Amino acid sequence: MVRNRHGENRFRSYRQIHETVLSKFKSCDFVDTDTLEFNSLPYGIRLSGEIACLGEIVITVDKFLTILSGCDDEALVKTKWYSYNASVRGWHNIIRFDNQDDDFKRPGHLDEHHQHVFDWRTGEEKPGSPYWVGEENWGTLGDFLQLMQDWYWQNCSSLSNPDKYPNLGLR
């Protein structure tokens, strides 16, 4: 049986997977610290905060899990909306995966799942962006962290502080 990576899951399992993924990137020293928190809201759970990565890369996470049934750790949850945004401290955005734009579904896109790609030095959105990725292919936070780790290694020689981690909570 093939499991849907974005399907329903018990919150306990979701949180365990989340912690395992973050630990993986911390153990290889790409991720230093994070301020991510799960907060209970009516009808759901919000995951929000920042992740400090090498090269003074900041990943900002904002995600809402709808509660389909149950409560607490046994709640059955599914992602309703998300945004993963990476930027270089003191510069601009690099990339954002989301389904949260004001116009959610853009012309030519079959659903609202897309990615924005930017020139991190100027902040300009690259030609053709946003790119539609689709409900079947939108990335998890783990996918996003892997993408950013790969981006870091391809671009570290161009970064002002390639060996530094950003302080979180600063803008």
N, C-alpha and C positions, 0 to 999 in steps of 0.2 A: 504494500500500500504506500503510495506517495503522499507525504504530508505537506499540506499547504503551509508555507512559511508564514503566511499572514492570516491563517485561519484562527479559529477559536482556540483558547488555551486557558487553563487555570492560572489565576494570578500568581500563585505560588511558583508554578513552573516558569511563567513569564519572567518573574523577578530573578529566579535562579539562572536562567539563560542570560539575562541582562548582566548579572554580576560576573558570570563566567566569561562573557565576551569582553567586558571591561578589564578583567584580570589578565586576560591574554595580552592585551595591548599594553598594560602596565608592566607585565613581566618582561617584555622586550624593550622597555624604556621609551616607547613612542608616546605613551600617555603618562603624565605625571600625576595630576590630581583631577578631581571633578567636584562639581557642586550639584549633581543631579539628585533630585528628590521626587518621590512618588507622593502625590497629595490626593486624598479622597475628595471627590466632588459629587454633587447629585448626579446619579446615573453613570458615573465613571471615575476614572483615575487619570490624573494628569502627571506626566513625567516631564520635568523641565529643569534646566540648568545648563552649565557649561562644562566642557572638557578641555584641559590644558594639554597641548601636544608640543612635541619638539618643533623648533623653528618659530616659536611664538605663534603657533596656529591655535586658534580658539574655535572649538566646535560648539555651537549653540543648538540645544535640543528642545523642542516643544512638541509634545505628543499627547493625544487623548485616547484612552482606552475605554470603550463603551462596556458597561457591565450588562451582559446578556441575561444572566441569572446568578443566584447565589450572592454571597457576601464575603468580605474579608479575604483571606488567602484562598478560599475555595470558590471565589467568584469566577465565573466563566467570562473572559474578556476578549475583545477584538479591537484592533486599531481602527479608529474612526478617522482621525486626521493626524498629520505629522509634518514636521519641518526639521531638517538637519541642515545647518548652515555652517560652512567653514570660512574663516577669514584669517588674515595675517595681522596680528596686533600692530597698530600704527599704519596699516595699509588698507586693503579693501577685501571684499568677499572673493572667494575662490570658486565655490560651487555651493548650490543649495538643492536638495531634494525636497519636494513638498507636494501637497495637494490642497494648499491653503490660499491660493491667490483669490483676489476678489471675484475674478471671473472663472473660478475653478476649472471649468472645461473650456479650453481655448479652441478657436477654429482649427480644424484639421486634426485635433486630438480626440481619440475615441473615449477617453475618460480623463479625470483630473490629475493623474499621476505624471509628474514631469520633473525635469532638472534644469536649473539655470546655471550657466557657466559664465564666469567673469574673467577679465584680465585683472589679476590681483594688484597690479601696480597702479592702474588707472581707475578701476571700479566700473569700467564700461562692460556691459553685457556683450558677450561674443556674438557674431553674426549667426542667425538661425536659432539662438537661444530664446525661449526655453525649448528643450527637446522633450518630446513625449516619450515616456518609458512604458506606460501602461500598467494596468492592475496586476498583470501576471509577472511583471519584471521589476516593480519598484523595490528599491534596496532597503535592507534592514539597517539598523544602526551599526551592526557589525560590518556589513558591506561598505557602509560609508566610512567607517574607521579604516578599513583596509584600503579603500580608494585614496584616503588622505595620507596614509602611511606611504603608499606608492608615489603619490604626488610629491610628498616631502623628499623622498630619495631622488626623484627626478629633478627637483628644483632647489635642493638645499644649498648649492653653491651660489644661488642668486639671492638667498635670504640674508637680511642684515645680521640676524642672530640665530644661526642654524642650530646652535647647541643649547639654546635657552628655552625655557618653558615660560609662558605668560602667567602673570598674576591674574587670577580670575576675579570677576566682579567689577573690573575697570572697563571703561568705554573710551 
